[in-house]
Amino acid sequence: MEEEVQDLWHIYSDGTKADIPFATDEEKTFAWNSVAICAEIAGVTVLVSTVNDTHLHTMVRGGEDRVLHFKRVLKQRLARLSKRIYFAIGRITDRKDALSKFMYVYRNCLDFYRKLPGEYPWGSGNIYFSELGLRPASSRMGALSFREQYRCFKTRRKLPEEWLVDAEGRILPESFIDYEHVKELFRSVRTFIAFLYVRREDETALKQEIHRNYLESRSIQDLRRIGNEYCVGACGRTLVKVDIRIRLAIAAKMIRNGISSPSASLAKALLLKPEDLKLLT
C-alpha cells in the first residue's frame, strides 16, 4: 500500500501549445517571482518550481482553498503579460507520486537546457540536501524601499524582509521554497539521486498523464469561451447561433489543436451531446 501524503498539489500550464508566454528573460523572471509572491499571498508553500519559455510547473503544499486561491491570483498576475494562461491542478495523494512529480518539475528544463537543473536560472536550484548561505550577489528584500519593491516586483504587498534577490531581480529559491519538507519527503540523498535518473519510457508516460490531466481539468466555461472565439473567427457568430455541423467542426478543431479531449465537458461547452462527438471518429 502506498504511503499517503496530505495537502500536496501539482499546478502547471500547458507546454504543448504553439505560443510562447515567457519568451524573454524578463518574462520568465516575472513569472518566477509571481510564483513566490502569489504563494505568499495565498498562504501556501512551494516545494519546487520551474518556468520555461512555453509553460511553468510548480508543486505546492497547502489546504485546497488556499491552493485554489494561489492558482487564481497567479493566473490574474500573469495576465499582465497580455497572455491568456490556463492552469491545471492535480492533487498528489501518495509519496511515490509526490517524488515522481517533484522530480518531473525539477528536471523539466532538461527538455531544452543542456546543463544541470540546479544551474537553470528559473528553477529551484541547488537548495535540496545542501548547506545554504547568503549568496554574495544577492541582497535582502528588507534593504529595498517600498518604491523599489513595487518597481521591481509589481506588487503593493509588503514582501518578507528576509527574502533574497539577485542582481537580475529574481527572488532566490531559498527565500520561498520549502526545501526542508522536500528533505522529509525524500528522506535521503540516495533516494533523491535515484529519482533524478528517470527511464525515458517512465518520463514519457508521466508526460502523457500530465497532459491528459490538463485536458480533463479544463472548465466548461473555459472551453465554451475558446469555442466561441473559434466560432466567431470562422463565421462571425457565437455557438448559440450556428447549427450542429459548425459546432462539430469547432469540436474537431479544439481536439486537433490539443485544447481538449473528446469529453463530456467539451460536448456540453459546445452545446452538443456526448454522443454527438462520436460522429467525429
C-alpha positions in Angstrom: 0.0 0.0 0.0 1.3 3.4 -1.0 2.3 5.8 1.8 -0.2 8.7 1.8 0.7 12.4 1.8 -1.5 15.4 2.5 -2.0 18.8 1.0 0.4 18.4 -1.9 -0.6 19.7 -5.3 0.9 19.9 -8.8 -0.1 23.1 -10.7 1.0 23.7 -14.3 0.2 25.3 -17.6 0.2 23.6 -21.0 3.6 23.2 -22.7 2.3 21.7 -25.9 0.7 24.9 -27.4 2.5 26.9 -30.1 2.5 30.2 -28.3 5.4 31.3 -26.0 4.1 33.2 -23.0 7.5 33.5 -21.3 9.8 34.2 -24.3 12.2 36.7 -22.8 14.3 36.6 -19.7 12.3 39.4 -18.2 9.0 37.5 -18.7 10.4 34.3 -17.2 11.7 36.4 -14.2 8.3 38.0 -13.8 6.6 34.5 -13.8 9.2 33.1 -11.4 8.8 35.9 -9.0 5.0 35.7 -9.4 5.0 32.1 -8.1 6.8 33.3 -4.9 4.6 36.4 -4.4 1.3 34.5 -5.1 2.3 31.7 -2.7 2.9 34.4 0.0 -0.4 36.0 -0.7 -2.3 32.7 -0.7 -0.5 31.2 2.3 0.9 28.1 0.6 4.5 26.8 0.4 6.3 25.9 -2.7 8.3 22.7 -2.9 9.7 23.0 -6.4 9.1 25.3 -9.4 10.3 25.8 -13.0 9.5 28.4 -15.5 10.2 27.6 -19.2 9.6 29.6 -22.4 6.2 27.9 -23.1 4.9 26.9 -19.6 5.6 26.6 -15.9 5.3 23.9 -13.3 5.1 24.2 -9.6 4.4 21.9 -6.7 2.9 23.4 -3.6 1.7 22.4 -0.1 -1.5 23.8 1.5 -5.2 23.3 2.0 -7.4 23.1 -1.0 -9.0 26.6 -0.5 -5.6 28.2 -0.3 -4.2 26.3 -3.3 -7.1 27.3 -5.4 -6.6 30.9 -4.3 -2.9 30.6 -5.3 -3.9 29.3 -8.7 -6.4 32.1 -9.2 -4.1 35.0 -8.2 -1.2 33.5 -10.2 -3.4 33.4 -13.3 -4.5 37.0 -12.7 -1.0 38.3 -12.2 0.4 36.6 -15.3 -2.4 38.2 -17.3 -0.2 41.3 -17.1 2.0 39.8 -19.7 -1.0 40.1 -22.1 -1.1 36.3 -22.4 -4.0 34.1 -21.5 -2.6 31.2 -19.5 -4.7 28.3 -18.3 -3.6 26.3 -15.3 -4.4 22.7 -14.4 -4.2 21.4 -10.9 -3.7 17.8 -9.6 -3.9 16.5 -6.1 -1.0 14.3 -5.0 -2.0 11.6 -2.6 0.9 9.2 -2.1 4.6 9.6 -1.5 5.8 7.8 -4.7 3.7 10.1 -6.8 5.0 13.1 -4.9 8.6 12.1 -5.5 7.9 11.4 -9.2 6.1 14.7 -9.7 8.7 16.7 -7.8 11.5 15.3 -10.0 9.4 15.9 -13.1 9.2 19.6 -12.2 12.8 19.8 -11.1 14.1 18.2 -14.4 11.6 20.0 -16.7 14.2 22.4 -18.0 16.2 19.5 -19.5 13.9 19.4 -22.5 15.8 22.4 -23.8 18.6 23.3 -21.3 21.9 21.4 -21.6 23.2 22.0 -18.1 22.3 20.6 -14.6 18.8 21.6 -13.4 20.5 23.4 -10.5 22.1 25.8 -12.9 18.9 26.8 -14.6 18.1 30.4 -13.6 14.3 30.0 -13.4 14.3 26.7 -11.4 14.7 25.7 -7.8 18.5 25.5 -7.9 20.9 23.5 -5.7 19.0 24.0 -2.5 18.0 20.5 -1.7 20.2 18.5 0.7 22.8 21.3 0.8 24.1 23.9 3.2 22.6 27.3 2.3 24.3 30.6 3.0 23.9 34.2 1.8 24.9 34.5 -1.8 27.5 37.3 -2.5 25.5 38.7 -5.4 22.2 38.9 -3.5 20.5 41.5 -1.3 17.8 41.2 1.2 14.3 42.3 0.4 14.3 44.4 3.6 17.0 46.6 2.2 14.7 47.8 -0.6 12.3 50.7 -0.1 8.6 50.2 -0.8 9.0 52.1 -4.1 11.9 49.9 -5.2 10.0 46.8 -4.3 7.0 47.9 -6.3 9.1 48.9 -9.3 10.9 45.5 -9.3 8.1 43.1 -8.3 4.9 45.0 -9.3 3.1 44.3 -6.1 1.9 46.5 -3.2 2.1 43.6 -0.8 5.0 44.0 1.7 7.2 41.0 1.0 9.2 39.2 3.7 12.3 41.2 4.6 14.5 38.1 4.8 13.9 37.1 1.2 16.9 37.3 -1.1 17.0 38.9 -4.5 19.8 38.5 -7.1 21.3 41.2 -9.3 18.8 40.4 -12.1 15.8 40.9 -9.8 15.0 37.2 -9.3 13.7 36.1 -5.9 16.2 33.4 -4.9 14.6 29.9 -4.4 15.8 29.5 -0.8 13.6 32.5 0.1 10.3 30.7 -0.5 11.0 27.1 -1.4 10.1 24.7 1.4 13.3 22.6 0.9 13.1 21.1 4.4 9.8 19.4 3.6 11.3 18.1 0.4 14.1 16.5 2.5 11.4 14.9 4.7 9.7 13.5 1.6 12.9 12.0 0.1 14.5 11.2 3.4 17.9 10.6 2.0 20.3 11.9 -0.7 20.3 8.4 -2.2 16.6 8.5 -2.8 16.8 12.0 -4.4 19.6 10.8 -6.8 17.6 7.6 -7.6 14.6 9.7 -8.7 16.8 12.1 -10.5 17.6 9.5 -13.1 14.3 8.6 -14.8 13.9 6.0 -17.5 12.8 7.5 -20.8 9.6 5.4 -21.0 8.7 6.4 -17.5 9.2 10.0 -18.2 7.1 9.7 -21.4 4.3 8.0 -19.6 4.3 10.7 -16.9 4.2 13.5 -19.5 1.2 11.8 -21.2 -0.5 11.5 -17.8 0.1 15.2 -17.0 -1.1 16.4 -20.4 -4.2 14.2 -20.2 -5.0 15.6 -16.7 -4.5 19.1 -18.2 -7.1 18.5 -20.9 -9.6 16.9 -18.5 -9.3 19.7 -15.9 -10.4 22.5 -18.2 -13.7 24.0 -17.0 -16.8 24.0 -19.2 -16.8 27.8 -19.0 -13.2 28.0 -20.3 -13.9 25.6 -23.1 -17.0 27.5 -24.1 -15.1 30.8 -24.2 -12.5 29.2 -26.5 -15.2 27.6 -28.7 -16.9 30.9 -29.1 -13.6 32.5 -30.1 -13.1 29.8 -32.8 -16.7 30.2 -33.9 -16.6 33.9 -34.2 -13.3 33.7 -36.1 -14.7 31.2 -38.5 -18.2 32.5 -39.3 -18.7 35.7 -37.3 -21.3 34.2 -34.9 -21.3 32.6 -31.5 -22.0 28.9 -30.7 -25.7 29.5 -29.9 -26.3 31.0 -33.4 -24.8 28.2 -35.5 -26.0 24.7 -36.4 -24.6 21.4 -35.2 -22.4 20.9 -38.2 -20.4 24.0 -37.3 -20.3 23.2 -33.6 -18.9 19.7 -34.5 -16.3 21.4 -36.7 -15.3 23.6 -33.8 -15.1 20.5 -31.6 -12.8 18.7 -34.1 -10.6 21.8 -34.3 -10.3 22.1 -30.5 -9.4 18.4 -30.2 -6.9 18.6 -33.1 -5.2 21.7 -31.5 -4.9 20.0 -28.2 -7.4 22.3 -26.4 -9.5 19.4 -25.1 -10.0 15.7 -25.2 -13.3 14.4 -26.7 -15.0 14.6 -23.4 -18.5 15.2 -22.0 -17.2 18.6 -20.8 -16.3 19.6 -24.3 -19.7 18.5 -25.6 -21.5 20.5 -23.0 -19.3 23.5 -23.6 -20.1 23.5 -27.3 -23.9 22.8 -26.8 -23.6 19.3 -28.0 -24.5 15.9 -26.6 -21.6 13.5 -25.7 -22.8 11.0 -28.3 -22.5 13.8 -31.0 -18.7 13.6 -30.6 -18.8 10.0 -31.9 -19.6 11.5 -35.3 -16.0 12.8 -35.4 -14.5 9.3 -35.4 
